[in-house]
Amino acid sequence: MAFSHSHISAAEAGRRWPELLKKVHQGETFEITENEKVFAKLVPAIEEKKSIKVSELSAFLRTLPPLDPDDRDDFIKDLQAIRKAVPPERNKWED
């Protein structure tokens, strides 16, 4: 049975929980109601972003499309500011 709209009563959500979760997994969002008032929203979770090591940053940046000249200049300025603000990592093995 398909959901007719994005609002669903708490009782109906309880009866159709597996189907509701499947729809949310597919990207749909639902407002759960009680006495015709929305009291909760069921939304897809935001995926955790994968972290990237500083040593992998150059390779990652090469995968991105080229920037237009104005954006490129601003990006270079931002990187230079970061390099000034963040000291380089110290190699513990070379001390």
Secondary structure, 3 states (H helix, E strand, C coil): CCCCCCEEEHHHHHHCHHHHHHHHHCCCCEEEEECCEEEEEECCCCCCCCCCCHHHHHHHHHCCCCCCHHHHHHHHHHHHHHHHHCCCCCCHHHC
